[in-house]
Amino acid sequence: SSGDYTDDALVTRLRERLSSRHKIALSQRQSEVALLILRGHSSVSIGWRLDISPQTVKVFRKQLYRKCEISSQAELFSLITPLLSS
């Protein structure tokens, strides 16, 4: 299961804070992908960990960027890091 690689409490916190502070609704899987991206994993590595294809990871990444209205990994870091640290 993906729980081995992503902390469910962290995923829940991320989803709740994105929703309450930014009105962004991410799925569980989009949140898992976001956290693995933040940990420096490639699409191949994320796919292996979540048992999905790297192509599917890229789809989740595109959905994530679109929902968050961002276009780069740096913007993802800027958006999410403060939500996890406070």
N, C-alpha and C positions, 0 to 999 in steps of 0.2 A: 504493500500500500504506500501511497505518497506520504503518509504520516511519518514514515521513517526519515524523510528528508525535509519536511516542512512542519513547523510547530503549529498545531491546530489553533492554539491560543493566539499566536502571532497573526495567523491568517484571519482569525475572527476580529482581532483588534484592528488590523489594517482595513478590513471591509467596513467595520463600524465607523472608524474615523474618517475614511474617504467619503462615506455616506453623510455623516453628520457635518463635517467641516467643508466638504467640497461638492456635495450632492452628486457624487460619482458612485454608481452601483456596479461593483465587480462581482463576477461569479466566484465561487470557491476556487475553481481551477485557474481563472485569470489571476487571482490573488497568489496562488501557489507559484505560478510562473513568474509573477512580479518579484516575489521574494527570492526565488532562485536566480533571477537576473541580477538582483541586488547583491547576491552572494558571489557573483562573478561567473556563473555557469553559462556555457554556450548552449545554443539550441539543441545540439546533439546530446550534451550532458543532461540538460533538462528533460529531454525526451526519454533518455535512458532511465532517469530517476522516477519519472511519472508514468512510465510504460506507454508512451505515445510517440508518434513519429516526429522527427525534427521538423517536418513540414507542418504538422499540426501545432507544434510549439510556435512556429512563425505566424500561423493564423491567430493563435492566442495573443501573441505579442502585438500584432496589428490591431486586434480588437481592443487590447489594453491601451495602446497609444491613442487610438481614436476616442475611446471613452474618456480618457484623461486629458484629451486635447493637447497632446505632446507629440514630439517628433524625434526624440532622441533618448538614449539611455541616460545621458546626463540630466535631462529634464525629469526622467523617472526618479532618479536619485534625489533630486531637489524636492520633488513632490512628496515622496514616501518617507525618506529618512526622518524628517521632523515628526511625522505621525507615529513612528515607532519608538522614538527616544523620549517622548514626553509622557 
